[in-house]
């Protein structure tokens, strides 16, 4: 309100910043609206898109981590208890 009383000239950067923030807010609202009201994807349609990956489901497991990691943590806890 104080700036409105004073005759302050706006620079090009001030205008760019004001309109950039304005359009950014509109863009965010459009994106949120598209996420909420966007078209629903049926399961049949999503399975058709992933037809290339269907062979990998029957292949080797993707998580190749050690199977005994739970056993290792129990051993560590047992060692701490002994001290």
C-alpha positions as YAML, in Angstrom:
chain: A
units: angstrom
residues:
- id: 1
  name: UNK
  ca: [0.00, 0.00, 0.00]
- id: 2
  name: UNK
  ca: [2.91, 2.30, 0.69]
- id: 3
  name: UNK
  ca: [4.32, 1.56, -2.76]
- id: 4
  name: UNK
  ca: [0.98, 2.53, -4.31]
- id: 5
  name: UNK
  ca: [1.12, 5.92, -2.61]
- id: 6
  name: UNK
  ca: [4.62, 6.54, -3.80]
- id: 7
  name: UNK
  ca: [5.15, 7.01, -7.52]
- id: 8
  name: UNK
  ca: [7.70, 4.24, -7.99]
- id: 9
  name: UNK
  ca: [8.51, 3.25, -11.53]
- id: 10
  name: UNK
  ca: [8.55, -0.48, -12.16]
- id: 11
  name: UNK
  ca: [11.61, -1.82, -13.87]
- id: 12
  name: UNK
  ca: [11.60, -4.47, -16.56]
- id: 13
  name: UNK
  ca: [12.73, -7.04, -14.04]
- id: 14
  name: UNK
  ca: [9.80, -6.22, -11.74]
- id: 15
  name: UNK
  ca: [7.34, -6.70, -14.61]
- id: 16
  name: UNK
  ca: [9.01, -9.92, -15.69]
- id: 17
  name: UNK
  ca: [8.92, -11.23, -12.13]
- id: 18
  name: UNK
  ca: [5.25, -10.28, -11.61]
- id: 19
  name: UNK
  ca: [4.00, -11.86, -14.83]
- id: 20
  name: UNK
  ca: [6.30, -14.86, -14.47]
- id: 21
  name: UNK
  ca: [4.89, -15.62, -11.03]
- id: 22
  name: UNK
  ca: [1.36, -15.11, -12.36]
- id: 23
  name: UNK
  ca: [1.81, -17.54, -15.25]
- id: 24
  name: UNK
  ca: [3.64, -19.99, -12.98]
- id: 25
  name: UNK
  ca: [0.67, -20.06, -10.60]
- id: 26
  name: UNK
  ca: [-1.74, -20.65, -13.49]
- id: 27
  name: UNK
  ca: [0.48, -23.46, -14.80]
- id: 28
  name: UNK
  ca: [0.50, -25.13, -11.38]
- id: 29
  name: UNK
  ca: [-3.29, -24.94, -11.16]
- id: 30
  name: UNK
  ca: [-3.62, -26.50, -14.62]
- id: 31
  name: UNK
  ca: [-1.23, -29.32, -13.67]
- id: 32
  name: UNK
  ca: [-3.08, -30.02, -10.41]
- id: 33
  name: UNK
  ca: [-6.40, -30.00, -12.27]
- id: 34
  name: UNK
  ca: [-5.03, -32.42, -14.86]
- id: 35
  name: UNK
  ca: [-3.81, -34.75, -12.12]
- id: 36
  name: UNK
  ca: [-7.17, -34.72, -10.37]
- id: 37
  name: UNK
  ca: [-9.56, -34.66, -13.30]
- id: 38
  name: UNK
  ca: [-7.38, -36.43, -15.88]
- id: 39
  name: UNK
  ca: [-8.52, -39.55, -17.71]
- id: 40
  name: UNK
  ca: [-8.50, -42.77, -15.76]
- id: 41
  name: UNK
  ca: [-6.27, -45.56, -17.08]
- id: 42
  name: UNK
  ca: [-7.93, -48.95, -17.06]
- id: 43
  name: UNK
  ca: [-5.97, -52.07, -16.15]
- id: 44
  name: UNK
  ca: [-6.39, -53.56, -19.62]
- id: 45
  name: UNK
  ca: [-4.92, -50.47, -21.22]
- id: 46
  name: UNK
  ca: [-1.94, -50.36, -18.88]
- id: 47
  name: UNK
  ca: [-1.20, -54.05, -19.45]
- id: 48
  name: UNK
  ca: [-1.15, -53.50, -23.22]
- id: 49
  name: UNK
  ca: [1.42, -50.74, -22.84]
- id: 50
  name: UNK
  ca: [3.69, -52.98, -20.76]
- id: 51
  name: UNK
  ca: [3.57, -55.91, -23.19]
- id: 52
  name: UNK
  ca: [7.29, -55.49, -23.87]
- id: 53
  name: UNK
  ca: [8.08, -55.98, -20.19]
- id: 54
  name: UNK
  ca: [5.84, -59.03, -19.74]
- id: 55
  name: UNK
  ca: [8.72, -61.42, -20.49]
- id: 56
  name: UNK
  ca: [10.84, -59.98, -17.72]
- id: 57
  name: UNK
  ca: [8.26, -60.93, -15.09]
- id: 58
  name: UNK
  ca: [9.12, -64.61, -15.52]
- id: 59
  name: UNK
  ca: [12.86, -64.06, -15.62]
- id: 60
  name: UNK
  ca: [15.32, -63.74, -12.80]
- id: 61
  name: UNK
  ca: [14.31, -61.79, -9.69]
- id: 62
  name: UNK
  ca: [15.14, -58.10, -9.73]
- id: 63
  name: UNK
  ca: [16.21, -57.84, -6.11]
- id: 64
  name: UNK
  ca: [19.48, -59.73, -6.02]
- id: 65
  name: UNK
  ca: [20.33, -58.69, -2.46]
- id: 66
  name: UNK
  ca: [21.70, -61.12, 0.10]
- id: 67
  name: UNK
  ca: [19.07, -63.43, 1.54]
- id: 68
  name: UNK
  ca: [20.71, -63.63, 4.94]
- id: 69
  name: UNK
  ca: [20.68, -59.92, 5.77]
- id: 70
  name: UNK
  ca: [18.14, -60.44, 8.57]
- id: 71
  name: UNK
  ca: [20.34, -63.14, 10.06]
- id: 72
  name: UNK
  ca: [23.35, -60.82, 9.94]
- id: 73
  name: UNK
  ca: [21.57, -58.08, 11.89]
- id: 74
  name: UNK
  ca: [20.50, -60.58, 14.55]
- id: 75
  name: UNK
  ca: [24.10, -61.69, 14.97]
- id: 76
  name: UNK
  ca: [25.22, -58.10, 15.41]
- id: 77
  name: UNK
  ca: [22.63, -57.54, 18.10]
- id: 78
  name: UNK
  ca: [23.67, -60.72, 19.88]
- id: 79
  name: UNK
  ca: [27.30, -59.58, 19.92]
- id: 80
  name: UNK
  ca: [26.29, -56.20, 21.38]
- id: 81
  name: UNK
  ca: [24.29, -57.93, 24.10]
- id: 82
  name: UNK
  ca: [27.30, -60.01, 25.16]
- id: 83
  name: UNK
  ca: [29.47, -56.95, 25.80]
...
